[in-house]
Amino acid sequence: MGKDKLKKFAEIATFENVLQLDAGKVMKGQWATRHFGNTHPVVLELACGKGEYTVNLAKYFPEKNFIGVDYKGNRIWRGAKTALETHVANVAFLRIQIETLLDYFADGEVAEIWITFPDPQPQKSREKKRLTHPAFLAKYRQVLAPQGIMHLKTDNDGLHAYTVGKLVDLGACLHRQATDLYHSDMVDDILSIKTYYERKYLETGKNINYLQWSWH
């Protein structure tokens, strides 16, 4: 591991807005009251990377609590540091494997989930690693409150189509979808928030897919 990564890992260990592995388990069922000190809704960004969506959503919605989830601490460092430097208090980051989500959140604890530009895992042999594989979708459904909303943004057309197919099979309610978000009538200030990777994709002329759904 490079010196820069080691430095970032050491630094996030001191950040009050970052919880790692077992430290996050004690918050299960109590994220709003115990960590944020309020009763506001909890929103997750999964595979949050540098946390651009997490931090920017928190600025738009101070009446909600936002948690960026990723395992790569050197990426979380950027979002966590930005939130601290800009005094965005309704933001936290959780460094865990998303497979273990149920160890950290109680049934119905989460109001909304964003999945922003996850690794599409295009190889058939890696289908179970896709963050919209039915095994993952079942976990999200368990931690979501009734009427909880989910969002997917991806540049990968295959992942978008795969996800739509799985959601139809599972009987989910598809609310909104676009295969070219920025040339649709759906785009607004929230959907226009761009991650580091999204900016790179747009620079090459790639279309961006968006999908919103719930289970009821």
N, C-alpha and C positions, 0 to 999 in steps of 0.2 A: 504494500500500500504506500502511495506517495506521501511525502511530507505534508503537502497541502491537505490531503484527505485526513491524515492523522490529526492535523491542527483543527480541522472543522469538527471531527468527531469529539475531540477534547473540549472544544468550545460549546457544542450543543449540550454536553453533559452539565454545563453550568446555566443553561437557559431555563428560565422559569416556565416558558411556554412549550417546552418539549418534554414528553414522557417516553421512556424507552422500555420495551419488553415488560418485565414483571411490575415495574413502577406504574404502568398503565392499568394493570388488572384491578388495582384497588379502587379505580374510578367506575367500575362496571355498575351501571344502574344509577350512578350519582354524578355523571359528568357535569350537568348543568349546575347543581347545587354545590358540589364539593370542589370542583375545579374552577368554574366560572363565578360561583357565588350568586347565582340567580336561578330563575325557573324558565328561562327562554328556551325555545326549540333548538335542538342539536342537529347540525348539518355536517355531513362528511364529504370530503373529496378523497376518493380512493386513487392510489397510484399518483399522488399529488406532485411528485417530482420537486421542482423548485418552489411550489406552493403559490404560484401566481393567482390561480383561481381562488384558492382558500383566502388569501389576504384581500384580494379585490372584492370578493363577495362580502367579506366581513365589513369592508368600508361602506358598501351599499346598504347592508342590512345590520345596523348596530343592535337591533332588537333580536338577533339570533346569535347562537354560538357556533363557531366553525372549527372543525378539526380536520387537518390534512393528514392522511395516512400513507406512509411509504416505508420501505425498509432501508432505503439508501440515505444514510445520515448526512453524507456530504451534500446531497441535494436539499434535504429538509433544512439544512443550515441556512440556505439563502432565504427561504420564506420566513423562517423563525426570526432571523436577524432583522429582516425588513419590518416585520410586525413589531418587534421591540423598538427599533429605531424610530418608527412612525407612530408609536403609542397606540397601536390597534389592539385593544385589550380583549376583544371577543374572538381571539384566534389561539388555537393550540395545535401542536403537531404530535403525532403518535408514531413512533418507529417500531413497526411490527410487520410480520408477514400477513398479508390480507387473508390467507387461509385460516388464520387464528382469530378472526374478527369476533366470533362468538364468545371468546374468552374475555373480551374487553367491553362489550356492549350488551345490555340486557334486552330481552324481548320488548319490542315496541319503543325503545329509548330514542330512536333516531327519526327525525321528521322528514329528512330529505337526503339523497345521496347523489353525488356527481362522480362520474368516471370520465376522466379527461385524458384522451390520447394514450390509452394503455398499449402495451406491447400486443400487437394483434395475434401473435403466435400462429402464423399462417399454416405451418406444417400440420397435417392431419394428426400426426403422432403427438402433437402438443396441444390438441384441442382442449384437454382438461385443464390446461394452464390459462386459457382465455378467461378474462375476468367476467365474461358474460356466459360462461358455461353454466348449465343448469345447477351444478353443485354450488357454484358461487351465488347464483341468483337465489337459491334457497336460503343461503345465509343472510343475504340482504333483506329478503322478505321477512325473515325472523326478527331482525333488529328494527325494521321499519314500523312506525306507528300505523294504525289504520288510516287509509287515504294517503300514506306517505308517497312522495314523488321521487322518481329516479330519472337521471339524465345521463346520456352518453354522447360525447363528442369524439369523433375519430376521423382521421384522414383515410382510413382503410375501408374501402368499399366492401370488401369481403367480410370484415368483422361486422359492419353495419347490417349487411344482409343476413349474416348468420344470427345476429342478435334478434332481428325482427322475426326470423323463422322460429327461434326458440321461444320467444315471448308469445307468439301466436299459438304454438303447441301447448304452452303452459296456461293459456287462458288469461294472459295479462291484458290490461286496458291500455291500448296505445293512444296517447293523446295528441302528440305532434311528432312529425318526422320530416326531415329534409335531406336530400342527397347532395345538395349544393347550397349550404346554409346562407352564404353571403350573396347569393343571387335569388333569395327567397324573400317572402314578405314576413318571415318569422324573426329576422335578426333585430335585436334590440340592444340596449346598453349591457345587459347581463350576458347575452349570448355572444356579444362582441369582445368580451374579455378574452385575451389571447395568451396562451402559454408560450414559453420559449420554443417548443417544438412546433406549435401551430404557426407561429410567425415564419419559421423555416419552410414549412409545407406551402404556405401561401405564396412565399417568394418564388416558388417553383411552379406556381399556377395550379397547385393541387386543390381539388374540391374538398370541402369539409362536410361530413355527415353529422346530423344531429337527431337524437331520438329521446322522447320523453314518455314515461309510462308509469302506471301504478298497478296494484294488484286487486283493486276493488272498484 
